Amino acid sequence: MAGAISPTPCIFCQIARNSTSTTLLHSDDKVVAFRDINPSAFRHYLVIPVEHIPTVKDLQRRHEDYSLVSHMLNVGQTLLRQDAPQSEQYRFGFHQPPMNSVDHLHLHCLALPFKPRQVFWLEWKHLKYLSLGPLGGFIEAEKLLEKIKPFSPISS
């Protein structure tokens, strides 16, 4: 796995260890899921690895990393389909540095529509969920999986 031990425990590490009052929607030996504290959509959940992995930039074309992201996506899809079956659209993805707010890998699971904002300058929240191509921004989970899919062994 691409993880490292964080010198100071981040808030997501504390949540993963169940050291906060955050209600977990899902928990297993690899990931935990919970509601985003500042939701941008009708339903907005985060799925994080238990192991501290700072960002998508720390993932590699390795079976372990591919398997982890696949599992994160499956957990998010299951939660949203159970909790928001009537949603008009689902989005699953990761913010890439420098757009990530917490340096602990986290999958945003969104059941749209986006929540309307009362103040114009808060509309940037919706822009955070756009891909900026080579500049980064938001990367859809399926695109990330393509990027980190392990190379197939060459058979002779």
Residue pairs with C-beta under 8 A, 6 or more apart in sequence:
1 51
1 53
1 64
1 65
1 68
2 53
2 58
2 59
2 60
2 62
2 64
2 65
3 49
3 51
3 52
3 53
3 58
4 52
4 53
4 54
4 58
5 52
6 13
6 52
6 54
6 104
10 52
10 102
10 103
10 104
11 20
11 102
11 104
12 48
12 52
12 102
12 104
12 106
13 52
13 104
14 20
15 22
15 24
15 32
15 34
15 48
16 32
16 48
16 49
16 50
17 50
18 24
18 27
18 32
22 34
23 34
23 35
24 32
24 33
24 34
25 33
25 34
25 35
25 45
25 79
26 32
26 33
26 47
26 75
26 78
26 79
27 33
28 75
29 50
30 49
30 50
30 68
30 71
31 47
31 48
31 49
31 50
31 68
31 71
31 72
31 75
32 47
32 48
32 50
33 45
33 46
33 47
33 48
33 75
33 76
33 79
33 109
34 45
34 46
35 44
35 45
35 46
36 44
36 45
36 46
36 108
39 115
40 110
40 114
40 115
40 125
40 126
40 128
40 129
41 91
41 110
41 111
41 112
41 113
41 114
41 115
42 84
42 87
42 111
42 112
42 113
42 114
42 115
43 80
43 83
43 84
43 87
43 109
43 110
43 111
44 108
44 109
44 110
44 111
45 76
45 79
45 80
45 108
45 109
46 106
46 107
46 108
46 109
47 72
47 73
47 75
47 76
47 79
47 106
47 107
47 109
48 72
48 104
48 105
48 106
48 107
49 68
49 72
49 105
52 104
53 59
53 104
53 105
54 103
54 104
54 105
55 94
55 96
55 97
55 100
55 103
55 105
56 94
56 96
56 105
56 139
56 144
57 96
57 97
58 105
59 65
59 69
59 105
59 144
59 148
60 148
61 147
61 148
61 149
61 150
61 151
62 148
62 150
63 150
65 148
66 145
66 148
66 149
66 150
69 107
69 141
69 144
69 145
69 148
70 145
72 107
72 141
73 92
73 107
73 141
73 142
73 145
76 92
76 107
76 109
76 141
77 90
77 92
77 109
79 109
80 87
80 90
80 109
80 110
80 111
81 90
83 111
84 90
84 111
87 111
87 112
88 112
88 113
89 111
89 112
89 113
90 109
90 110
90 111
90 112
91 108
91 109
91 110
91 112
91 129
91 140
92 107
92 108
92 109
92 110
92 140
92 141
92 142
93 107
93 108
93 129
93 138
93 139
93 140
93 141
93 143
93 144
94 100
94 105
94 106
94 107
94 108
94 138
94 139
94 141
94 144
95 101
95 108
95 128
95 137
95 138
96 136
96 137
96 138
96 139
97 136
98 136
99 128
99 136
99 137
99 138
100 106
107 141
108 129
108 138
110 129
114 125
114 126
114 129
117 123
117 125
117 126
128 137
128 138
129 138
130 137
130 138
131 137
131 138
131 139
131 140
131 143
132 138
139 147
